[in-house]
Every structure is written in C-alpha cells, then in structure tokens.
Amino acid sequence: MGVSPNEIGIDWEGLYSERARGMRASEIRELLKVAKQEGVISLAGGFPDPTFFPSEHIREVTDYVLKTYGKEALQYGVTEGLKQLRELLVERMRKEGADVSLDNLIITTASQQGLDLVAKVFINPGDTVLVESPSYLGALQAFNAFQAKFVDIRINKDGIDVNILEDEIKRLRREGIKPKFVYIVPNFHNPTGVTLSEERRKDIIEISERYQIPIIEDDPYGEVRFEGKKLPSLITMDISHVIALRTFSKILSPGLRLGWIVGDPQAIRKIVIAKQAADLCSPSITQFIVYEFLKRGYLEPYLETVRREYKKKRDVMLESMKKYFPEEVKWTKPEGGLFVWACCPKSINTEELFYEAIEEKVAFVVGVAFYPHRNIHNCLRLNFSLPSVEQIEEGIKRLGKLLKKKIKT
C-alpha cells in the first residue's frame, strides 16, 4: 500500500530563499526566555518600565478617539500616515532644528520597521554598509536579512571613531567599493550607552558630504536624556545626507508600535512604496491615539517622569557596580537611555558567564550578539530601566560576586 501524499511532510527547508536561510533568531530574545526563570533578576531586556506608562491618559484619549473618529480610526489609512500626526511631528522636528515639511516624513510601525524599509530600499545582496562596533542587534538583523556585508567601526567614549571611519571608506574606494550608508545610534547608544560627541557629529557630516555616503541616524533614546548637554541631531545638521529614524517605543509605549522616518523627499517617496508592500499602512487607531496624546500636551510631563525615575535607577546601578564589581571590570556611565555596557578581562567569556549567572539568579545580555563579526566575547549589556532599584542592587551584587570568583580563578 503506497504512502498518501498527504502523509509526506513538505520539505520547507528546501523552499526557503537564500535570504531566509541567512536569517538568525535574535539571541537577545532567546536569552530573555532563559532569563524569565522563576527567581531570576533580569538586567537583560531593553524594556521601558510599565509602572510609569500613562495608562489613564491613554485610556482617556482612546475613548475620545473612538467617540470622535470611530469609523476613520478603525479604517485603513494612507501609507504616509495620519496627516494630523505627521503635522505635529513636523512641528516637533522643526523645534529641534530640522528644516522639514510633510514631504520629508512618513509614519512607520515603530523604528524596527524603519530599519527594515531602509534595508529593503537601499541594500542589494553583497552591498557594504558601515556600522558601529558594537551595534544595535536589531539593525544588524534587518541589514543581514538583505545580505549586506558589514564593515565595523569601533566606538569609544565619544562614539564612533571618525578617523577609522574615513580610513575604511578610503580603503573601500581603493577596492572599487562604495558603501551604501553609515548606520549610527548617536545618543545613549544601544548597547554601550555612549553618546556621539558634538565634534564627531560635525566630522561625520563632513565625511558624508565629502564621500557622498548617506547616514542612517537611529535615535530612539535622544529624548531620554537625564543629565548633560542636549546635542544637535544629525538630521538637523544636513537633511540632504541623513535619514533619521525615530520611535514612540522608548518615549511613550512600545505597545503602540509607532515611529517615523525623516529624510530627503526623494528617498521618502521610495520608502513609502516599500511600506505599501510591507503593511499598506501603520495602524490608524494608534496613530489617532498618539495624535490626541501629543495635541493635549501629555508627552512632556510623562517624559519628565521617565527621565527622573530612570536617572535614579541608573545612579543605583552605577553605585552598585562601583561597590560590588571587581576593579578589573570597566563600564560606561551613560547620561541617558536604558543601558550600561561592561567589559571584563579577555579571559572572561560572557557567553559562558551568562549560564553561570542564571544559576546565581541574575541575567544580562552577552556582548557578542552586538558585534557584526562576533569577534568580541568579554563584554555584556546591563539594563536599568525595567528592574526596580532593589532588583538592580541585588542583581549587581550577585553578578559582582560571580565576576570576582571568575577573575580569581
């Protein structure tokens, strides 16, 4: 008796595109599953603290939106995004110093979609892109999905090293290669927490103009500054050479899944076409909710709360690290954002350390995930926005005890 065709499974692996075969699951997402074990203090995620979400104001404006814009809010919208919201965002960008109009701006389903759209529009298989080392894992995933080749540029306390950046561009030119773009997280960088200095911002714009290589400025954390001088965003310095990605995920709520892209109208028009194929439009109802939230002036008071509370948490983390970590471990001191970056002696492999830390009921993110070529194994990322101050101190204490033990052996 023959086997029914219905009993033979499809060889899905053989059907995947080359692009899909190169895709990898996010290591952070996989590690977070482990970090959710009972009793584990997680310093691993990159989540805002939901304790401070403006739930009452969100509920208020949601009720108003459904009563006032009901049918429109529940209907498809235009790909570019809700005009009223875009107008408010244009006004916001102008106050920041960017010379923009509606033609420069599109609403996205958060900035991760922005990264995907940028990759889709600009990257052919084998194209070279310049990225920071370490760099935001979500960007590396988005660019890798379109088979980009990475040239990584190290960063230090002042951000990306512009001398190495220019040297690499010159080297590539000699080889007949022109990079598609430079990808930068200028403020409170993920994963390191460092901020690109004002002098280097000017240098990068000059390099972009000199070699005609666009800059992708990913700035999810810029408004979460709790000390220090606010620096000009790259998009305000030269809109013709910069495409800026922004999001409400870190300044309002990630569950709303809204962001925006600002750039040259010619580039924005092509991104609009790419978005049409991706999801037609971002959710109308959340666009109306955010529009009303902004219009009523609710965002700034909420941001003041976030800055104040995150500063407290950052201070506790830095004080605890100073108290409990061995002196051989070095770390950053961010002026905003969500993360502290720590590097151990090279003898410490943080991938191995992670599982030992889980045994001690504390979790972090291994640093190797943020390196395009996965060649650095002694660093780790710590998050201070989500855990409570008590969890931060206890978690750092547990991790410090483990690090001292590892370094002694």
C-alpha positions in Angstrom: 0.0 0.0 0.0 1.5 3.3 -1.0 2.0 6.3 1.2 -0.6 9.0 0.7 0.9 12.3 -0.5 -0.9 13.9 2.4 1.2 11.9 4.9 4.5 13.2 3.5 5.6 16.5 5.0 6.7 19.4 2.8 10.5 20.0 2.7 10.2 23.6 4.0 13.9 23.9 4.4 14.4 23.3 0.7 11.9 26.0 -0.2 13.5 28.8 1.8 15.1 31.7 -0.2 18.8 32.3 0.2 17.9 35.4 2.2 15.7 33.4 4.6 18.4 30.8 5.1 20.8 33.6 6.3 18.3 34.8 8.9 19.0 34.0 12.6 16.7 34.3 15.6 17.6 37.2 17.9 20.0 36.0 20.5 18.6 38.5 22.9 15.0 37.1 22.5 16.3 33.6 23.1 18.3 34.7 26.2 15.3 36.5 27.6 13.4 33.3 27.6 16.0 31.8 29.9 16.1 35.0 31.9 12.4 34.5 32.7 13.1 31.6 35.0 11.5 32.0 38.4 13.6 34.0 40.9 16.0 35.4 38.2 16.6 39.1 38.4 16.8 40.2 34.8 19.1 43.1 33.8 18.8 41.8 30.3 15.8 43.3 28.5 15.6 46.7 26.8 12.1 47.4 28.0 10.7 50.7 29.4 9.3 50.4 33.0 5.5 49.9 32.6 5.0 51.3 36.1 5.2 54.8 34.6 3.1 54.2 31.4 0.5 57.0 31.2 -2.4 54.5 31.2 -5.1 56.9 32.4 -4.2 59.4 29.7 -4.0 56.6 27.1 -7.5 55.4 28.2 -8.9 58.9 28.1 -7.7 59.7 24.6 -8.6 56.2 23.3 -12.2 56.7 24.5 -12.2 60.2 22.8 -10.7 58.7 19.6 -13.4 56.0 19.3 -16.2 58.5 20.0 -14.9 61.2 17.7 -13.0 59.5 14.9 -14.5 56.0 15.3 -15.0 54.9 11.7 -11.9 56.6 10.4 -9.8 55.3 13.3 -10.8 51.7 12.6 -10.4 52.0 8.8 -7.3 51.7 6.6 -5.2 54.9 6.4 -2.8 56.3 3.8 0.7 54.8 3.7 2.4 58.0 4.6 0.5 58.2 7.9 -2.2 60.3 9.5 -1.8 63.8 8.3 -2.6 65.4 11.6 0.0 63.3 13.4 2.6 64.0 10.7 2.0 67.7 11.0 2.6 67.6 14.8 5.8 65.6 14.2 7.0 68.1 11.6 6.4 70.8 14.1 8.4 68.8 16.7 11.3 68.2 14.3 11.3 71.9 13.4 11.6 72.9 17.0 14.6 70.5 17.2 16.2 72.5 14.3 15.4 70.3 11.3 14.2 72.0 8.1 11.4 69.6 7.3 7.9 69.5 5.8 5.3 66.8 5.3 7.2 65.6 2.2 10.1 64.7 4.5 8.2 62.4 6.9 6.5 59.0 6.9 4.9 57.2 9.8 6.2 53.7 10.4 5.2 50.7 12.5 7.9 51.6 15.1 11.5 52.1 14.1 12.3 48.4 13.6 10.1 48.7 10.5 12.1 51.8 9.6 15.3 49.7 9.6 13.6 47.0 7.5 12.4 49.6 5.0 15.8 51.3 4.8 17.4 47.9 4.2 14.8 46.9 1.6 15.2 50.2 -0.3 19.0 50.5 -0.3 20.7 47.1 0.1 21.4 44.7 -2.7 22.9 41.3 -1.8 26.6 41.8 -1.2 26.4 45.6 -0.6 28.6 47.1 2.0 27.3 49.0 5.0 29.3 50.7 7.7 28.2 50.0 11.2 29.4 50.8 14.7 31.1 48.0 16.6 29.3 47.1 18.8 26.0 47.9 17.1 22.3 47.6 17.7 21.4 43.9 17.1 18.0 44.8 15.5 19.7 46.8 12.8 22.3 44.0 12.2 19.4 41.6 11.8 17.5 43.9 9.4 20.5 44.6 7.2 21.7 40.9 7.3 18.2 39.9 6.1 19.0 41.7 2.8 22.5 40.1 2.7 24.6 43.1 3.5 28.3 42.9 4.1 29.4 44.7 7.3 32.4 46.8 7.8 32.5 47.6 11.5 34.0 50.8 13.0 34.9 50.7 16.7 33.4 53.1 19.1 34.8 54.6 22.3 33.6 57.1 25.0 32.9 59.7 22.3 31.1 57.4 19.9 32.2 56.1 16.5 35.9 56.6 15.7 35.7 59.1 12.8 39.4 58.5 11.8 38.8 54.8 11.4 35.6 55.5 9.6 37.3 57.7 7.0 40.2 55.2 6.7 37.8 52.4 5.9 35.9 54.5 3.3 39.3 55.2 1.6 40.3 51.6 1.7 37.0 50.5 0.2 37.3 53.2 -2.5 40.7 51.7 -3.5 38.9 48.4 -3.9 36.2 50.0 -6.0 33.5 49.7 -3.3 31.2 52.5 -2.2 29.3 51.7 1.0 25.5 52.2 0.8 25.4 54.1 4.1 26.8 54.6 7.6 24.5 53.4 10.4 24.8 55.3 13.7 22.9 55.4 17.1 24.2 58.8 18.3 22.5 59.2 21.7 22.9 56.7 24.6 23.9 54.0 22.2 22.5 50.5 22.3 24.3 48.6 23.7 27.1 50.8 25.1 25.1 53.8 26.4 27.8 56.2 25.0 26.9 59.5 23.2 28.5 60.7 20.0 30.3 64.0 20.8 29.3 67.2 19.1 32.7 67.5 17.4 32.4 64.0 16.0 28.8 64.8 14.7 30.3 67.6 12.7 33.1 65.3 11.4 30.7 62.6 10.3 28.5 65.1 8.4 31.7 66.3 6.7 32.7 62.8 5.8 29.2 62.0 4.5 29.3 65.1 2.3 32.9 64.5 1.1 32.3 60.9 0.0 28.5 61.2 -0.7 27.6 58.4 1.6 24.3 58.8 3.5 23.9 58.5 7.2 21.2 56.4 8.8 20.6 58.1 12.2 18.7 55.8 14.6 17.7 57.9 17.6 15.2 56.0 19.9 16.7 57.4 23.1 17.5 61.0 22.4 14.7 62.4 24.5 15.5 60.2 27.4 18.4 62.4 28.5 18.6 63.0 32.2 21.8 64.9 32.5 24.4 66.7 30.4 24.0 69.0 27.3 21.5 68.1 24.6 23.4 67.8 21.3 22.1 68.5 17.8 20.8 65.5 16.0 22.5 64.7 12.7 19.3 65.3 10.7 19.3 69.0 11.9 22.8 69.4 10.5 22.2 68.2 7.0 18.9 66.7 5.9 20.1 66.0 2.4 22.6 63.4 3.6 20.8 62.0 6.6 17.8 59.7 7.1 16.6 59.8 10.7 14.6 57.0 12.4 12.5 57.9 15.5 10.1 55.9 17.6 7.5 56.3 20.4 8.6 53.0 21.9 11.0 54.5 24.4 9.3 57.9 24.8 5.7 56.7 25.2 4.9 53.0 24.8 6.4 50.2 22.7 2.9 48.5 22.5 1.7 51.4 20.3 4.2 50.3 17.6 4.6 53.7 16.1 7.7 55.6 14.8 8.6 57.9 11.9 11.3 58.4 9.3 12.6 61.8 8.2 14.7 62.4 5.2 15.1 63.7 1.7 11.7 63.7 -0.1 13.1 61.6 -3.0 14.2 58.9 -0.5 10.9 59.1 1.5 8.9 58.6 -1.7 10.7 55.3 -2.4 10.3 54.2 1.3 6.6 54.9 1.0 6.4 52.5 -1.9 8.3 49.9 0.1 6.0 50.3 3.0 2.9 49.8 0.8 4.2 46.3 0.0 5.0 45.6 3.7 1.8 46.6 5.6 -0.1 49.1 3.5 -0.2 51.5 6.5 0.5 51.6 10.2 -2.5 51.1 12.5 -4.9 54.0 12.2 -6.2 53.7 15.7 -2.8 54.0 17.4 -2.0 57.0 15.1 -5.1 58.8 16.3 -4.3 57.9 19.9 -0.8 59.3 19.7 -2.0 62.4 17.8 -4.5 63.2 20.6 -1.9 62.4 23.3 0.5 64.9 21.7 -2.1 67.5 21.0 -3.2 67.6 24.6 0.4 68.1 25.8 0.6 64.9 27.7 4.0 63.7 26.4 6.4 66.2 28.1 5.1 65.6 31.7 5.4 61.9 31.1 9.0 62.3 29.7 9.9 64.3 32.8 8.8 61.4 35.0 10.7 58.9 32.9 13.9 60.9 33.0 13.7 61.4 36.7 13.0 57.8 37.5 15.5 56.3 35.1 18.2 58.6 36.4 17.5 57.2 39.9 17.9 53.7 38.6 21.0 54.5 36.6 22.6 56.0 39.7 21.8 52.9 41.7 23.3 50.7 39.1 26.5 52.7 38.8 26.9 52.9 42.6 26.2 49.2 42.9 28.8 48.4 40.2 31.4 50.5 42.0 30.6 48.8 45.2 30.4 45.1 44.1 32.2 44.7 40.8 35.9 43.8 40.7 38.2 46.7 39.6 39.3 44.7 36.5 35.8 45.2 35.0 35.3 48.6 33.2 31.9 50.2 32.4 30.3 53.2 30.7 28.4 56.0 32.5 25.5 57.0 30.3 23.8 60.4 30.5 20.5 58.9 29.4 18.9 55.9 27.7 18.5 52.4 29.2 21.8 50.7 29.2 25.2 50.3 30.8 28.0 48.4 29.0 30.6 46.5 30.9 33.8 44.8 29.6 35.6 42.1 31.6 39.2 40.9 31.3 39.7 39.0 28.0 39.9 35.7 29.9 36.2 36.0 30.7 33.8 34.7 28.1 30.4 36.3 28.9 28.5 33.6 26.9 29.7 31.1 29.4 29.3 33.6 32.2 25.6 34.0 31.3 24.6 30.5 32.2 26.6 30.6 35.4 24.8 33.9 36.2 21.5 32.2 35.7 22.5 29.7 38.3 23.0 32.7 40.6 19.6 34.0 39.6 20.7 37.1 37.6 20.7 37.7 33.9 22.3 40.1 31.4 22.8 40.2 27.6 26.0 38.8 26.2 28.1 41.3 24.3 29.0 39.1 21.3 25.5 39.5 19.9 26.1 43.1 19.1 29.3 42.6 17.1 28.8 42.2 13.4 31.6 39.7 13.1 31.0 38.1 16.6 34.7 38.6 17.5 34.5 40.1 21.0 33.5 37.8 23.8 34.3 39.6 27.1 31.6 42.3 27.3 28.0 42.4 28.5 25.0 44.8 28.5 23.0 45.7 31.6 19.6 47.3 31.6 18.4 49.7 34.3 15.1 50.9 33.0 12.9 47.9 33.8 14.1 46.4 37.1 13.3 48.1 40.4 16.1 49.8 42.3 16.1 46.9 44.8 16.4 44.4 42.0 19.2 46.4 40.4 21.3 46.5 43.6 20.7 42.8 44.4 21.3 41.8 40.7 24.6 43.7 40.5 25.6 42.2 43.9 25.0 38.7 42.6 26.8 39.4 39.3 29.7 41.1 41.1 30.2 38.1 43.4 30.3 35.8 40.4 32.8 38.1 38.5 35.1 38.2 41.4 35.1 34.5 41.7 35.7 34.1 37.9 38.6 36.6 37.9 40.3 34.9 40.9 40.3 31.6 39.1 
